[in-house]
Amino acid sequence: MQTKQKEFDAGKILRDYCDRKRIYKAALSRKMGLKYPTMLLSLKSDTISINRLAEFCHGLEHNFLLDIAAQLPAHYTTDATINTKEKEEIAALKENVKALETENALLKSMLK
């Protein structure tokens, strides 16, 4: 089964971010250590290499790769390790709440 793939315009994603954050292209070029024309070419291109996109991630301290990944269908698989620490903490807190509710009910019954 073939599905229509959504195309991503990497240059537009980067340009929109720079516009929202009011980042000057000359300053970005200096910060990333790229020649100005090279940096402009990346911002104008609809496709750039993953390595170049990663350079922009580091230069701007923003995860553009995750922004793109969030646009993919939820049923797609990944080999990335998922941080389950928060889920584990929530489960532990739910257990603590349950124990405290039981203890509270017991104390209320003893007071009667």
N, C-alpha and C positions, 0 to 999 in steps of 0.2 A: 504494500500500500504506500503510495507516494503522496506526501503532503507538500503543500506550498510552504517553502521556508521563508521566514521573515528576514529581510535584509537589514543590516545595521550600517548606518552611515557613521563610521568612527569619527571622522572629521567634524561632523555636525555635533556629535555628542561632546567632543572636546570644545568646540567653539561655543556651544550653548553654556557649558560650564564656565568657561572664561568670561562670557558676557554676564552671567548671573553673579559671579564673584568679582566682577570688574577687575580682571587680571589683564594687565598690559602684556601684549605679545612680546615686546622687546624685553621686558623684565623676565618673562617666562623663559625666553631664549637664553638669557644670561644665566638664570638659575639652573636650567637643565644642561648648560654647557653645549648647546646646539647652535649652529650658525643660524642666523635669522631666516635666510631663505629655506633652509632645511625644515625648520620648525613651521614656517608658513605653509610649506608644501604638505606637511603632515596634517595641518588643520584644514586644508582645502580638499584633501583627498578623502574619498568615501571609504577607502580601505587602507589600513596600515597594518604592519606586522604586529604580532602579539608582543614581541620584544619592545617595539617602539611604544606601544600602548602601555606596557609596564613601565617604561621610562617616564611617561606622562603621569602614571599613577604615583611613582616615587617623587617626581618633581612637584606635583600639585598636592601630594599627600591625600589622594582621593582614589578609591577603588572603582575605576571604570569597568574593570572586568566583572565585578559583582553587579554593577548597574546593568550590564548587558545580560549577565546570567539571570537576573531577576525578570527579564523580559521573555525568557524561554519558558515553554510549557512546564508546569509543575511535575508532570509525570516523567520528565527526562531523568535519567539516572546520573549519578556522579560518583567518582572515586574519592572525592574530597572528604576528609574527616570532619564530621559535624560535631560542634561543641555541645555536649549534652549536660554540661555542668549546671546550667540554669534549670533544665528539666529535673535533674536529680535534686537540686535544692528545693524546687517547688514540691516535689513528691515528699521530701523529708518534712517540709513545713506543713503539708497537709496531714501527715501522720502526727506531728506534734499538736496540731489543732484538734484532731480527733481525740488524742489522749487527754488534752486539757478539757475538752467538752465532757468526756467521760468522768474525769476527776471533778469537774464542776457539778455535774449531776449528782455524783456521790456525796459531795459536801452539802449540797442543797437538801438531799434526802436525810442526812444526819442532823441537820439543823431543825428539821420538822419534828 
